Amino acid sequence: MNEAPVLRTARGALLRAASAAALVLAPWLVGCGGHEARTLKMRTALDAGDAKRAIKAINEELEVASEKELPKDIKGDNALLVLDRGSIQQGLVQFDLSKQDFEAADKAIDMLDLARNAGDSIGEYVFSGSSGKYQAPPYEKLMINTLDMINYLEQRDLNGARVEARRLSVMQKYYRDALKQPNNPVLGLGSLLAGFTFEKSGETDEALRYYDEALAFSGYSSLQDPIARLAALGSYRSPRLKALIEKRDPAEAQEHEDGGEVLFVVGYGRVPHKVAERIPIGLALTLFADALSPGDREGANKLAAQGLVTWINFPTLAPGQGSYSIPQVRVGNRSIQLEEAVNVEREVRAEWKKIEGKIIVSAITRMVTRLLVGKGIEAAAGKENAIIGLLGSLAAQATLSALDTPDTRSWETLPARVSVARVRLPAGRHQVMLDARGWQRSQEIVVEKGSWQVISLMGLR
């Protein structure tokens, strides 16, 4: 039996629409994995403890020939890749290169964080959360200046360290006053380093102010002796400083007054990076229905009922690295007791918890938008071309769904935790060894009377 002309027309239109959709969607379905895909080789190399291979992978993504080069375009995802490279270079004791990366990325992310325009908002609403400008969470902005302070202190550059300390204070004030967010826990480590910087710069009261701020986040038992010495020279006082001084037992004061001080800073593990996740639209509506407007709920239910797109795409956090590791520091045969300065992973998860619901609601809203786009195509086709209009509607919705790449951007090479120890050593030569998750740093140091050093290790595995 021959087919009726209208059926032949419909079947032909269906085949043409299916072919066109396949051609349009194929590259997106296969090759568009978002930022997470761009950093896969880097993470794999770090997991294997191969920092140099990780830097090579980043250089390939940045399209530069060497870790000494910055990309021509340092906006967007490239700023985050440069940040990642800066962390790894610090772990390789390449402090000048780490400084270059941190400071270049810091400027780019300032622009991305503070500049928003209508085009970005529309892109996020219609297409994908990853189409907008990257918004650095507070802990990332604060950690840039904190880690860069370590670069300067490692090289005994107090001028540079003071600049980073003041930048840290400005950024903290911005988040506290402009964004109405309370003091961020990662500030504890930054304040400790800033206090050390101003102490060694001879600015006593400024050092005491920073140490007071550091004590708000951690006990820092190793600060008892330095604060007691500084308090005798300066005028700044606070309840926290007084309590620490009163608790100090002079009989337990560190010896070697003829020697010098070493501040050890050990970062280890990596914070959880973002990964793309999918859940059924029905489950999403069950979990987040209260956060949706009635119109969006109705639109989402209609979209799910079509049976073509029944999943929503959104970012979530992967497991962290090295949560239960115990780093080690030794001076000769002596083991140095470390204390945790900041749990960055905990802050990452706390910050994510604040916005996760909004992100999933945004993903549902984008699904509703796709439905409206499809309905518009159907209406434009008219009743006389209903079948073609329906096919165009479904193809458009499927295309927009494929373009909906979850925003998996983040600074992935932040250490999950950072521990510190401050010790006084007698004058002379000492062999020091730092170990964190298989990453090691071993060297001989020379301690002189009144000298100071900062020695760090970032075991990003």
C-alpha positions in Angstrom: 0.0 0.0 0.0 1.3 3.4 -1.0 1.7 6.0 1.7 -0.5 9.0 1.7 1.3 12.2 0.5 1.0 13.8 4.0 2.6 10.8 5.7 5.5 10.8 3.2 6.0 14.5 3.8 6.0 14.0 7.6 8.4 11.1 7.4 10.7 13.0 5.2 10.6 16.0 7.5 11.3 13.7 10.5 14.3 12.1 8.8 15.7 15.5 7.8 15.2 16.9 11.3 16.8 13.9 12.9 19.8 14.1 10.6 20.2 17.8 11.3 19.9 17.4 15.0 22.5 14.6 14.9 24.9 16.8 13.0 24.4 19.7 15.4 24.5 17.7 18.6 27.3 15.3 17.8 30.3 17.6 18.6 28.7 18.9 21.8 27.7 15.5 23.1 31.2 14.1 22.4 33.5 17.0 23.0 32.0 19.5 25.4 32.9 18.5 28.9 33.4 21.9 30.4 36.3 23.0 32.6 36.4 19.7 34.3 37.5 18.1 31.1 40.2 20.6 30.5 41.8 19.8 33.9 41.5 16.0 33.7 45.1 15.4 32.5 46.4 17.8 35.2 44.5 16.0 38.0 45.6 12.6 36.7 49.3 13.7 36.8 49.0 15.1 40.3 47.3 11.9 41.5 50.4 10.1 40.3 52.7 12.6 42.0 54.0 13.9 38.7 53.9 17.7 39.1 55.9 18.4 36.0 53.6 16.4 33.9 50.7 18.3 35.5 52.3 21.6 34.5 52.8 20.3 30.9 49.1 19.5 30.7 48.2 23.0 31.8 50.6 24.5 29.3 48.9 22.6 26.5 45.5 23.9 27.5 46.9 27.4 27.7 48.7 27.0 24.4 52.0 28.1 25.8 55.4 26.5 25.2 56.7 26.9 28.7 55.7 27.4 32.3 57.4 30.7 32.1 54.8 32.0 29.6 51.4 33.5 30.3 48.6 33.0 27.8 47.7 35.8 25.4 44.2 35.7 26.8 44.1 35.3 30.6 40.4 35.8 30.9 37.7 33.2 31.6 38.9 29.6 32.2 42.5 30.5 31.5 42.7 32.6 34.7 41.8 29.5 36.7 44.3 27.3 34.8 47.1 29.9 35.5 46.1 29.8 39.2 46.3 26.0 39.1 49.8 26.2 37.6 50.8 28.8 40.2 50.0 26.3 43.0 51.9 23.5 41.4 54.9 25.7 40.7 54.9 26.6 44.4 55.0 22.9 45.2 58.0 22.6 43.0 59.8 25.4 44.9 59.6 27.6 41.7 58.6 30.7 43.7 59.3 33.4 41.1 57.1 31.5 38.5 54.4 30.9 41.1 54.4 34.6 41.9 54.0 35.5 38.3 51.0 33.1 37.9 49.3 34.1 41.1 49.5 37.8 40.4 48.5 37.6 36.8 45.5 35.5 37.6 44.6 37.7 40.6 44.1 40.7 38.3 42.0 38.7 35.9 39.8 37.2 38.5 39.3 40.7 40.0 37.8 41.7 36.7 35.7 38.6 36.4 34.4 38.8 40.0 33.4 42.5 39.9 32.2 42.9 36.3 28.7 41.6 35.3 26.6 42.5 32.3 23.3 41.7 30.8 24.9 39.4 28.2 26.4 37.2 30.9 23.1 36.9 32.7 21.2 36.0 29.6 23.8 33.4 28.7 23.5 31.8 32.1 19.7 31.9 32.0 19.1 30.5 28.5 22.1 28.3 27.9 24.5 27.3 30.6 25.9 28.2 34.0 29.3 27.9 32.5 28.7 30.7 29.9 28.9 33.5 32.5 31.9 35.2 34.0 33.6 33.2 36.7 32.7 34.4 40.2 35.5 33.6 42.6 34.2 32.5 46.1 35.7 34.3 49.1 38.1 31.5 50.1 39.7 31.5 46.6 40.3 35.3 46.5 41.8 35.2 50.0 44.0 32.2 49.3 45.6 33.9 46.3 47.2 36.6 48.5 47.9 34.1 51.3 49.8 31.6 49.2 51.6 34.4 47.4 52.8 35.7 50.7 54.5 32.4 51.2 56.4 32.9 47.9 57.7 36.2 49.1 58.6 35.0 52.6 60.4 32.0 51.1 62.6 34.5 49.3 62.9 36.8 52.4 61.2 39.6 50.5 59.4 41.4 53.3 58.4 44.3 51.0 56.5 42.0 48.7 55.0 40.0 51.6 53.7 43.2 53.1 52.0 44.1 49.8 50.2 40.8 49.7 49.2 41.1 53.4 47.6 44.5 52.7 45.9 43.1 49.6 44.5 40.3 51.8 43.1 42.9 54.3 41.5 44.9 51.5 39.8 41.8 50.0 38.6 40.7 53.4 37.2 44.1 54.1 35.4 44.0 50.7 33.8 40.7 51.4 32.8 41.7 54.9 31.5 45.2 54.2 30.3 45.1 50.5 29.1 41.5 50.3 28.0 41.4 54.0 29.9 38.1 54.6 31.5 37.4 57.9 35.2 36.8 58.4 36.3 33.8 56.3 38.1 31.0 58.2 40.9 30.9 55.6 41.9 34.3 56.9 43.4 32.7 59.9 46.4 31.4 57.9 46.7 34.7 56.0 46.7 36.6 59.3 49.3 34.4 60.8 51.6 34.9 57.8 50.9 38.7 57.8 51.7 38.9 61.5 55.0 37.1 60.9 55.7 39.5 58.0 55.2 42.6 60.0 56.9 41.2 63.1 60.1 40.6 61.0 59.6 44.0 59.5 59.8 45.6 62.9 56.2 46.8 62.9 55.2 45.5 66.3 51.7 46.8 66.8 50.7 45.9 63.2 52.0 42.4 63.8 50.0 42.1 67.0 46.9 43.1 65.2 47.3 40.4 62.6 48.2 37.8 65.3 45.0 38.8 67.2 43.0 38.2 64.0 44.7 34.8 63.5 43.8 33.7 67.0 40.1 34.2 66.2 40.4 31.1 64.0 42.9 28.8 65.6 44.8 28.4 68.9 48.2 28.6 67.4 50.1 27.5 70.5 53.4 28.2 68.8 52.5 32.0 68.9 52.7 32.1 72.7 56.4 33.0 72.9 56.5 35.4 69.9 53.4 37.3 71.1 54.8 37.6 74.7 58.0 39.0 73.3 56.1 41.4 71.0 53.7 42.5 73.7 56.7 43.7 75.8 57.6 46.0 72.9 54.2 47.2 71.6 51.1 48.8 72.9 48.3 46.9 71.1 46.2 44.6 73.3 43.1 42.5 73.0 41.3 40.0 75.2 42.7 37.2 73.0 46.2 38.4 73.2 46.0 38.8 77.0 44.5 35.3 77.5 47.3 33.8 75.4 50.0 35.7 77.3 48.5 34.7 80.7 48.3 31.0 79.7 52.0 31.0 78.8 54.3 29.3 81.2 57.7 31.1 81.1 59.4 27.9 82.2 58.3 26.3 78.9 59.6 29.2 76.7 61.6 28.0 73.8 65.3 28.0 74.2 68.1 28.9 71.7 67.8 32.7 72.2 71.1 32.9 70.5 69.6 31.2 67.4 66.9 31.9 64.9 63.3 31.0 64.0 61.9 28.9 61.2 58.2 28.9 60.2 57.2 25.7 58.5 54.1 25.8 56.3 52.8 22.5 54.8 49.8 22.2 52.5 48.5 18.7 51.6 45.8 17.1 49.5 43.5 19.0 47.2 40.1 20.6 47.7 37.2 18.8 45.9 36.8 20.0 42.3 33.5 20.4 40.6 32.0 17.6 38.4 29.0 17.5 36.2 26.0 15.7 37.7 22.6 14.6 36.3 19.5 13.8 38.2 16.0 13.0 36.9 13.8 16.0 36.6 11.1 14.3 38.8 13.6 14.0 41.7 14.8 17.6 41.2 11.2 18.8 41.4 10.6 16.8 44.5 13.7 18.1 46.2 13.5 21.8 45.2 9.8 22.4 44.3 9.5 24.9 47.1 12.2 27.1 45.6 10.5 27.3 42.2 7.8 29.6 41.1 4.5 28.1 40.2 5.1 28.9 36.5 8.5 27.2 36.5 7.1 24.1 38.2 4.4 23.9 35.6 6.9 24.4 32.8 9.3 21.8 34.2 6.5 19.2 34.5 5.5 19.8 30.9 9.1 19.4 29.8 9.4 16.1 31.7 6.1 14.9 30.3 7.5 15.2 26.7 9.8 12.3 27.4 12.7 13.8 25.4 14.7 15.6 28.1 14.1 14.1 31.5 17.4 15.0 33.2 18.8 18.2 34.5 22.5 19.0 34.4 24.3 20.8 37.2 27.7 20.9 38.9 28.5 19.2 42.3 31.6 18.5 44.3 33.8 15.5 43.9 35.5 13.9 46.8 38.5 15.7 48.2 42.1 14.4 48.3 44.2 13.6 51.3 41.6 14.3 54.0 43.2 11.9 56.6 46.9 12.4 55.7 49.5 13.4 58.4 52.3 15.5 57.0 55.7 15.4 58.7 58.5 17.9 59.4 61.9 16.8 60.8 64.9 18.9 61.8 67.8 16.4 62.0 66.4 13.6 64.1 63.8 15.7 65.8 60.2 15.5 64.7 58.4 18.9 64.7 54.8 19.0 65.9 52.5 20.7 63.3 49.1 22.2 64.0 46.3 22.8 61.5 46.1 26.3 60.4 43.1 26.0 58.0 40.8 23.3 56.7 40.2 24.7 53.2 38.1 21.7 52.1 35.7 22.3 54.9 35.3 25.9 53.7 34.8 24.8 50.1 32.0 22.5 51.2 30.4 25.1 53.4 30.4 27.7 50.7 29.0 25.2 48.2 26.2 24.3 50.5 25.1 27.9 50.5 24.5 28.0 46.8 23.9 24.4 45.7 20.1 24.7 45.9 20.1 27.9 43.8 22.3 26.3 41.2 19.9 23.3 40.8 16.9 25.7 40.6 18.8 27.6 37.9 19.2 24.4 36.0 15.5 23.7 36.2 14.7 27.2 35.1 16.9 26.8 32.1 14.9 23.7 31.2 11.7 25.7 31.4 13.3 28.3 29.1 14.1 25.6 26.6 10.4 24.5 26.7 9.4 28.1 25.9 11.8 28.3 23.0 10.3 25.1 21.6 6.8 26.4 22.0 7.8 29.6 20.2 9.0 27.6 17.2 5.8 25.6 17.2 3.8 28.8 17.2 5.9 30.2 14.4 5.3 27.1 12.2 1.6 27.5 12.5 -1.2 24.9 12.4 -0.6 24.1 8.7 3.0 22.9 9.5 2.3 21.4 12.9 4.5 18.3 12.4 7.4 20.4 11.2 6.9 22.8 14.0 6.9 20.0 16.6 10.1 18.5 15.1 11.8 21.9 15.1 10.7 22.5 18.7 12.1 19.1 19.9 15.3 19.6 17.9 15.8 23.1 19.4 15.2 21.9 22.9 17.6 19.0 22.5 20.2 21.3 21.0 19.9 23.7 24.0 20.1 20.8 26.4 23.3 19.6 24.8 24.7 23.2 25.1 23.8 23.2 28.8 27.3 22.4 30.2 27.4 22.6 34.0 29.7 25.2 35.4 32.6 23.1 36.8 35.1 25.9 37.1 37.1 26.3 40.3 40.6 26.6 41.6 41.4 22.9 41.7 44.9 22.9 43.1 44.2 24.5 46.4 45.6 22.4 49.2 42.8 20.7 51.2 44.5 21.5 54.5 47.5 23.6 55.7 49.4 23.0 58.8 52.1 25.2 60.4 54.9 25.0 63.0 57.1 27.8 64.3 60.3 26.7 66.1 63.5 28.3 67.4 66.7 26.5 66.4 70.3 27.0 67.7 72.7 28.7 65.4 74.4 26.4 63.0 73.6 24.1 60.1 70.5 21.9 60.2 69.0 19.3 57.8 65.3 19.7 57.4 62.9 17.4 55.7 59.2 18.0 54.9 56.9 15.2 53.7 53.2 15.4 52.6 51.5 12.6 50.7 54.7 11.4 49.1 55.9 14.9 48.1 59.1 15.7 49.8 61.5 18.7 50.3 64.8 18.1 51.9 67.6 20.7 52.3 70.2 22.1 54.6 69.5 25.4 56.2 71.9 27.8 58.0 70.5 29.4 61.2 72.2 32.5 62.5 71.5 34.6 65.7 68.3 36.6 65.1 67.7 35.0 61.7 64.3 33.9 60.3 63.2 31.6 57.5 60.0 30.3 56.0 60.1 26.8 54.5 57.0 25.4 52.8 55.8 22.4 51.0 52.6 21.9 49.0 51.9 18.2 48.5 49.0 18.5 46.0 48.2 14.8 45.7 
